Structure formats: structure tokens, C-alpha cells
């Protein structure tokens, strides 16, 4: 079963790049949303996901806020 993974990012965010590299390395498919270009997504990040930082990753409804590779590994590997 394929998991629905979304990575909320913004430019000049080194942890965002590492998270994307981690997912690519493990051949994990994900959608990327750049909150600097998508005001609706930014509002969703703040209001619904209760997150004020990137990267924020959602995995089938679970939320990983910030750079937390151990938590991400548990959800995607």
C-alpha cells in the first residue's frame, strides 16, 4: 500500500533538502509543496497542521514537524 506523503518546504531551507534527499534515497514517493509560492498551503500548514516551520511532513495523516529523521524513518521505512 502506497502512503500519502507531503513535504512542505520553502527555498533556502537546508533541512528541507536533506529530507527530500532521504526520501529519494529510499525511493519513497512524495508530493512537495513550496509554501513560499502557495498561500493556501501556508495557511493550511499553520492553521490545520499547527506548524510554523519547514520541513513539515505528513504521512497518511501523521505529522512530522521540523527536521526529525528518526520520526520520519518510523513512518516511511
C-alpha positions in Angstrom: 0.0 0.0 0.0 1.4 3.4 -1.0 1.5 6.0 1.7 0.4 9.6 1.0 3.4 11.7 1.8 3.5 15.5 1.5 6.6 17.6 2.3 6.0 21.3 3.0 9.1 23.2 2.0 10.5 26.7 1.2 13.6 27.9 -0.6 16.9 28.2 1.2 15.8 25.5 3.7 18.8 23.1 4.1 16.8 20.6 6.3 14.1 20.5 3.6 16.8 19.5 1.0 18.0 16.7 3.4 14.5 15.3 4.0 13.9 15.2 0.2 17.3 13.5 -0.4 16.4 11.0 2.3 13.1 10.2 0.7 14.6 10.0 -2.8 17.4 7.7 -1.5 14.8 5.3 -0.1 12.7 5.5 -3.3 9.8 7.0 -1.4 7.3 8.9 -3.5 6.1 12.2 -2.1 4.5 15.5 -3.1 6.4 18.7 -2.4 4.6 22.0 -1.6 6.6 25.2 -1.6 4.8 27.4 1.0 6.5 30.5 -0.3 4.6 30.1 -3.6 1.3 28.7 -2.2 -0.5 30.9 0.3 -3.3 28.4 0.8 -0.8 25.7 1.6 1.0 28.0 4.0 -2.3 28.8 5.8 -3.1 25.1 6.0 0.4 24.4 7.5 -0.2 27.0 10.2 -3.9 26.6 10.9 -4.5 22.8 10.4 -1.1 21.2 11.0 -0.2 23.6 13.8 3.3 24.0 12.3 5.3 27.2 11.8 8.4 25.7 10.3 9.7 23.7 7.3 10.1 21.0 6.6 6.8 19.7 7.8 5.9 16.3 6.5 2.6 14.5 6.6 2.5 10.7 6.2 -1.1 9.3 6.0 -2.3 11.9 8.5 0.7 11.7 10.8 2.7 15.0 11.1 6.4 15.3 11.5 7.4 18.9 12.3 10.8 20.1 11.5 13.9 18.1 10.9 13.2 14.7 12.6 14.7 11.9 10.6 14.1 9.2 13.3 10.4 10.0 13.3 10.2 10.1 9.5 12.1 6.7 9.3 9.5 5.1 11.5 6.6 6.3 9.3 8.0 5.7 5.9 10.5 2.8 6.1 
